[in-house]
């Protein structure tokens, strides 16, 4: 029973946690543009970024310089960190400030003049929230069993889900208030237009009546 419960919790935690890993090649250039990988993250969330960089076959790390920058897409355009000339495995950790998309941006600058364009292979892993926590270290430090460790993971995942649901609820309330305000403005504008048309029509009737009286066309 204990084993089956542990397996069930492990499966549930694996389904609840999303993977944010990607591998791609980035050619170098003398005036390169940023290549950004975006993931959404809530405010005050731990994010651990692991980048493994290996020059493509036939090239050397000395042929290029790979820079990394972590930014977000909020209105403040926060820049969390910027590091130049990363090599091998680079591990970075930040805490987010805003509910926004988080971008891990790379820029590959060509240094040597080669006949072929140097290429860097990047294996990027972005762990957000509960994914970023090292539960093995916590288990060793607090002497937790496998089941207790899985329960700790599920607790963190549940808290993340609650925070995200609360954020979505606030967004929904804000959107609803915006819709109500827009509907009220449209309704007020419609009534104002109707009143203006009625007033204009009445003025035209009185003006024409006065004109016809001056011309002795009507009594």
HELIX and SHEET records of a PDB file:
HELIX    1   1 UNK A    2  UNK A   16  1                                  15    
HELIX    2   2 UNK A   61  UNK A   63  5                                   3    
HELIX    3   3 UNK A  129  UNK A  132  5                                   4    
HELIX    4   4 UNK A  135  UNK A  142  1                                   8    
HELIX    5   5 UNK A  146  UNK A  214  1                                  69    
SHEET    1   A 4 UNK A  21  UNK A  27  0                                        
SHEET    2   A 4 UNK A 119  UNK A 128 -1                                        
SHEET    3   A 4 UNK A  46  UNK A  55 -1                                        
SHEET    4   A 4 UNK A  88  UNK A  95 -1                                        
SHEET    1   B 4 UNK A  35  UNK A  41  0                                        
SHEET    2   B 4 UNK A 100  UNK A 110 -1                                        
SHEET    3   B 4 UNK A  64  UNK A  72 -1                                        
SHEET    4   B 4 UNK A  79  UNK A  83 -1                                        
END                                                                             
